[in-house]
C-alpha cells in the first residue's frame, strides 16, 4: 500500500466514521424493529434516502481524499492487479456466500429456522418485484459507496496509524471490517459475524488487487442476491412452504 500523510479533514472524517457512526448505530438499536410496519411507499422511500446518503457521503470522502492532490487510482479506482492469491480470495467469497445461502434455505427445517431468526430484520427487505426494482438503487449505493468509505478510504487512513507493514495492514483491515460489521448490528449478531468475515475477505481482495473495482462488483451482487432472496423469504413467511417444498431435498 502507498502511505499518505493525513490532514485535519482526514481526522475529522475518521472521527465521523469510527466514532459518530457507531454511536448513532448503537443508539438506533433501541427502536424495536419487530414493531415497525412499513408500507410499500415507505420502504421504497427508505431505500432511496439511504442510497442517497451513501452516495453523498462517498462523494464527500472522495473530495477530502482529492484535496491534498491524492489521486483516484491511489484510492482504488484502477484495474486490479491479478494474482493466484487474488483468485483464491474471490473463490473464497463465492464459496462462503454459497454455503451461507445453502445452510439458510437448503432444507425445509433450515428455512423454517431462518424465517424465525430473520423475522426481526425482514421489515427492510424487498417483498415484491416493485420493491426489488427500487432496492437495486440501494444495492448499487452500498456496493459503491461503502467500499469507497470502508475499504478505499478507511483502510488507507488506519494504515497511517498502524504502519505500512504486513502486521499494520492486517490490523487496519481487521479494525475496518469489525467496524463495518458493527454498523450492521441491526441485522443480528449472527449476521454481524458473517458480514465481518465477508468484510475481511473484501479487505484482503482490495489490498491484494490494489483496486476497489472487484469489491464493488462483489458487494453489489451479494446485496442484489440477498434482496431477491428476501422476496422468497417473505413469501414463505406469509404463505408457508408450498406443497412442492414439503419434502426435504
C-alpha positions as CSV (number, residue, x, y, z in Angstrom):
1,X,0.0,0.0,0.0
2,X,1.1,3.6,-0.7
3,X,1.2,5.5,2.6
4,X,-0.1,9.1,2.6
5,X,0.0,11.9,5.2
6,X,-3.3,12.6,6.8
7,X,-4.6,16.2,7.4
8,X,-7.1,17.7,9.7
9,X,-10.1,17.0,7.4
10,X,-9.0,13.3,7.3
11,X,-9.0,13.2,11.1
12,X,-12.5,14.8,11.3
13,X,-13.8,12.4,8.7
14,X,-12.3,9.4,10.5
15,X,-14.0,10.6,13.8
16,X,-17.3,10.6,11.9
17,X,-16.8,7.1,10.5
18,X,-15.2,5.5,13.5
19,X,-16.9,7.2,16.4
20,X,-20.0,9.1,15.5
21,X,-21.4,6.5,13.1
22,X,-21.1,3.6,15.6
23,X,-22.6,5.7,18.4
24,X,-25.6,6.6,16.2
25,X,-25.9,3.0,15.1
26,X,-25.9,1.8,18.7
27,X,-28.4,4.3,19.8
28,X,-30.8,3.4,16.9
29,X,-31.0,-0.2,18.1
30,X,-33.4,1.0,20.8
31,X,-36.0,1.0,18.1
32,X,-37.9,-2.2,18.2
33,X,-37.7,-3.4,14.6
34,X,-40.4,-6.1,15.2
35,X,-43.0,-3.4,16.0
36,X,-42.2,-1.4,12.8
37,X,-44.6,-1.7,9.9
38,X,-43.5,-0.1,6.6
39,X,-45.9,0.0,3.7
40,X,-44.5,-0.2,0.1
41,X,-44.1,3.5,-0.4
42,X,-42.3,4.0,2.9
43,X,-40.0,1.1,2.2
44,X,-39.1,2.5,-1.3
45,X,-38.6,5.9,0.2
46,X,-36.2,4.4,2.8
47,X,-34.2,2.7,0.0
48,X,-33.9,6.0,-1.9
49,X,-33.0,8.1,1.2
50,X,-30.3,5.6,2.4
51,X,-28.9,5.2,-1.1
52,X,-28.7,9.0,-1.5
53,X,-27.0,9.3,1.9
54,X,-24.4,6.7,0.9
55,X,-23.7,8.3,-2.4
56,X,-23.4,11.8,-0.9
57,X,-21.1,10.6,1.9
58,X,-18.9,8.7,-0.6
59,X,-18.6,11.9,-2.7
60,X,-17.5,13.8,0.5
61,X,-14.9,11.1,1.1
62,X,-13.6,11.3,-2.4
63,X,-13.5,15.1,-2.2
64,X,-11.5,15.0,1.1
65,X,-9.2,12.4,-0.5
66,X,-8.5,14.6,-3.6
67,X,-8.0,17.9,-1.8
68,X,-4.3,17.3,-1.0
69,X,-3.8,16.2,-4.6
70,X,-4.0,12.4,-3.9
71,X,-5.1,10.5,-7.0
72,X,-8.2,8.4,-7.5
73,X,-6.2,5.4,-8.6
74,X,-4.4,5.6,-5.3
75,X,-7.8,5.4,-3.6
76,X,-8.6,2.2,-5.6
77,X,-10.1,3.5,-8.8
78,X,-7.9,1.4,-11.1
79,X,-7.9,-2.0,-12.7
80,X,-7.0,-4.8,-10.3
81,X,-3.6,-6.5,-10.2
82,X,-4.3,-10.2,-10.8
83,X,-2.5,-13.0,-8.9
84,X,-3.2,-16.6,-7.9
85,X,-3.9,-15.3,-4.3
86,X,-6.5,-12.9,-5.6
87,X,-8.2,-15.7,-7.5
88,X,-8.3,-17.8,-4.3
89,X,-9.8,-14.9,-2.3
90,X,-12.5,-14.4,-5.0
91,X,-13.3,-18.1,-4.9
92,X,-13.5,-17.9,-1.0
93,X,-16.1,-15.1,-1.2
94,X,-18.3,-17.1,-3.6
95,X,-17.9,-20.3,-1.6
96,X,-18.7,-18.6,1.7
97,X,-21.8,-16.9,0.4
98,X,-23.0,-20.0,-1.4
99,X,-22.6,-22.1,1.8
100,X,-24.4,-19.4,3.8
101,X,-27.3,-19.5,1.5
102,X,-27.4,-23.3,1.5
103,X,-27.4,-23.5,5.3
104,X,-30.2,-21.0,5.4
105,X,-32.5,-22.3,2.7
106,X,-31.2,-25.8,1.6
107,X,-33.6,-27.9,3.7
108,X,-37.1,-27.2,4.9
109,X,-36.2,-27.2,8.6
110,X,-33.3,-24.8,7.8
111,X,-35.8,-22.5,6.0
112,X,-38.1,-22.5,9.0
113,X,-35.3,-21.7,11.4
114,X,-34.1,-18.9,9.1
115,X,-37.6,-17.4,8.8
116,X,-37.9,-17.4,12.6
117,X,-34.4,-15.9,13.2
118,X,-34.7,-13.3,10.4
119,X,-38.2,-12.1,11.2
120,X,-36.9,-9.0,13.1
121,X,-34.9,-7.7,10.1
122,X,-37.3,-8.6,7.2
123,X,-39.1,-5.3,7.6
124,X,-36.5,-3.7,5.3
125,X,-36.0,-6.3,2.6
126,X,-38.0,-6.3,-0.7
127,X,-41.3,-8.0,-0.6
128,X,-42.2,-7.9,-4.3
129,X,-40.8,-7.1,-7.7
130,X,-41.6,-3.4,-7.5
131,X,-39.7,-3.0,-4.2
132,X,-36.8,-5.1,-5.6
133,X,-36.6,-2.7,-8.6
134,X,-36.0,0.3,-6.2
135,X,-33.8,-1.9,-3.9
136,X,-31.3,-2.1,-6.9
137,X,-30.6,1.6,-6.3
138,X,-29.7,0.9,-2.7
139,X,-27.6,-2.1,-3.6
140,X,-25.6,-0.1,-6.1
141,X,-25.1,2.7,-3.5
142,X,-24.0,0.2,-0.8
143,X,-21.7,-1.7,-3.2
144,X,-20.0,1.5,-4.4
145,X,-20.3,3.9,-1.5
146,X,-19.5,1.5,1.4
147,X,-16.4,0.2,-0.5
148,X,-15.1,3.7,-1.1
149,X,-15.7,4.6,2.6
150,X,-14.6,1.4,4.5
151,X,-12.1,-0.2,2.1
152,X,-10.7,2.5,-0.1
153,X,-10.5,5.3,2.4
154,X,-10.7,3.9,6.0
155,X,-8.0,1.2,5.4
156,X,-5.6,3.8,4.0
157,X,-6.3,6.1,7.0
158,X,-5.8,3.3,9.5
159,X,-2.6,2.2,7.9
160,X,-1.3,5.8,8.5
161,X,-1.5,4.9,12.3
162,X,-0.8,1.1,12.3
163,X,2.1,1.3,9.8
164,X,2.6,0.2,6.2
165,X,3.8,-3.2,7.2
166,X,2.2,-6.6,7.0
167,X,1.1,-6.5,10.6
168,X,-0.1,-2.9,10.3
169,X,-2.1,-3.7,7.2
170,X,-3.7,-6.7,8.8
171,X,-4.6,-4.6,11.9
172,X,-6.1,-1.9,9.7
173,X,-8.2,-4.4,7.7
174,X,-9.3,-6.2,10.9
175,X,-10.5,-2.9,12.6
176,X,-12.2,-1.6,9.4
177,X,-14.0,-5.0,9.0
178,X,-15.0,-5.0,12.7
179,X,-16.4,-1.5,12.4
180,X,-18.3,-2.4,9.2
181,X,-19.9,-5.4,10.9
182,X,-20.8,-3.4,14.0
183,X,-22.7,-0.8,11.8
184,X,-24.8,-3.7,10.5
185,X,-25.7,-4.8,14.0
186,X,-29.5,-4.2,13.4
187,X,-29.3,-7.5,11.4
188,X,-28.5,-9.5,14.5
189,X,-25.2,-10.9,15.9
190,X,-25.2,-14.0,13.5
191,X,-25.4,-11.7,10.5
192,X,-22.7,-9.5,12.0
193,X,-20.3,-12.4,12.2
194,X,-21.0,-13.3,8.6
195,X,-20.6,-9.7,7.5
196,X,-17.3,-9.5,9.4
197,X,-15.9,-12.5,7.5
198,X,-17.0,-11.1,4.2
199,X,-15.6,-7.7,5.1
200,X,-12.3,-9.3,5.9
201,X,-12.3,-11.0,2.5
202,X,-13.2,-7.8,0.8
203,X,-10.4,-6.0,2.6
204,X,-7.9,-8.7,1.6
205,X,-9.1,-8.5,-2.1
206,X,-8.7,-4.7,-2.0
207,X,-5.2,-4.9,-0.5
208,X,-4.1,-7.7,-2.9
209,X,-5.5,-6.2,-6.0
210,X,-4.9,-2.5,-5.1
211,X,-8.4,-1.9,-6.6
212,X,-11.9,-1.2,-5.5
213,X,-13.5,-2.5,-8.7
214,X,-13.7,-6.1,-7.7
215,X,-15.1,-5.5,-4.2
216,X,-17.6,-3.0,-5.6
217,X,-18.9,-5.6,-8.0
218,X,-18.9,-8.4,-5.4
219,X,-20.7,-6.2,-2.8
220,X,-23.4,-5.1,-5.2
221,X,-24.0,-8.7,-6.5
222,X,-24.3,-10.0,-2.9
223,X,-26.7,-7.3,-1.9
224,X,-28.8,-7.9,-5.1
225,X,-28.9,-11.6,-4.4
226,X,-29.9,-11.1,-0.8
227,X,-32.6,-8.7,-1.9
228,X,-34.0,-11.2,-4.3
229,X,-33.9,-13.9,-1.7
230,X,-35.7,-11.6,0.7
231,X,-38.8,-11.8,-1.6
232,X,-38.6,-15.6,-1.3
233,X,-38.3,-15.4,2.5
234,X,-41.2,-13.0,2.9
235,X,-43.5,-15.2,0.7
236,X,-42.7,-18.1,2.9
237,X,-43.5,-16.1,6.0
238,X,-46.9,-15.2,4.6
239,X,-47.8,-18.3,2.8
240,X,-45.7,-21.1,4.3
241,X,-43.8,-23.5,2.2
242,X,-45.6,-24.5,-0.9
243,X,-46.6,-28.2,-1.4
244,X,-43.6,-28.6,-3.7
245,X,-41.3,-27.7,-0.8
246,X,-42.8,-30.0,1.8
247,X,-40.2,-32.7,1.1
248,X,-36.6,-32.2,2.1
249,X,-34.1,-32.2,-0.8
